[in-house]
Amino acid sequence: MKILIIEDNSSISSMLVKYLNKKNFDAMDTNNARNGLELIQKNNFDVVILDLNMPKFSGWDFLKKINSDGLVLKSKIIVLTASVITSEQEMELEQLGINLLLKKPIDPDDLIAKIHDTKELK
C-alpha cells in the first residue's frame, strides 16, 4: 500500500515513514502541502495522511484544491491533527472528502489498523 504523509513537523513525518516502511508499506513524506499537491497530481497513493495546520498552504487549502480538481477520489484521506475540531469543521472536512479524522498523538499501531480499515471506506 502506497502512503503519502503531508506533515510540516519533520520529526513526526520521518518517524511515521520509517515505522510504516518497516511494516511493509511504501510510505513517503513531504513537509509542505504544496509539494503534497504536486505529488498527488503525479502519483497514485492509496492513502494520504494529512496534517491540517501547516504554514502558508495548509491542509485545508490542500483539501479544497484536490476537491476542486477532482483528485480527492484518487486516495483515501486520513486527517491527523492536534487541533481542536468543531462539529462544523468536521462536517466541512467530510464534505471535502476526507475518509477519517484522527487526533494526535496516536499510537503507530492504531494508525496502521486505521489505514487497513480505510480499504473498506467509501
C-alpha angles and dihedrals in degrees: 000000000000115000132187118199116200107190129140093211102084092196091059096042096047092047091051092048092051092046096046093046090052087054091056099261122131098234132171134168145209128193094211129065092214089058088047089055091053091047094051091047092055102033141043116241124181092207135018117199106202135190112210102207111064128139122263099351107035133197087259090056090048092052093047091050097048089045094053091045093049091241093120090086093058096075143019108254121217114185112208112188142160091203125105107253119205121217088251091054090047090053090049091051090052090050089051089057107256116156100203140013118207131179125229132270098051129170108248092229090053089051090053090051090051091048090053089048091057089072086073096046123103 
